[in-house]
Amino acid sequence: MFKNLIVTLWIAFDGQLYVKYALPLQHKCDIFTWWSVQEQYLHTPLNIVAMKCTRVKDFRIDKRIYNYDKK
């Protein structure tokens, strides 16, 4: 049975922390997935702070992230 996973990345850039949902969906989440993500951002000014894998059936969009409004 395949598990489809959504990878959530926390990215630091210019003193700010951002959240990005990485696509495509993954079938496994392990140290090799982490290394692959690190490799994708190796030559950019972005720093990957953390990664979380969530099963699609358990995934809920964090409304605090999408409704964030700088004042």
PyMOL commands that set and color helices and strands:
alter all, ss='L'
color gray80, all
select helices_A, chain A and resi 31-40+56-58+63-66
alter helices_A, ss='H'
color red, helices_A
select strands_A, chain A and resi 5-13+16-26+47-55
alter strands_A, ss='S'
color yellow, strands_A
deselect
rebuild
show_as cartoon
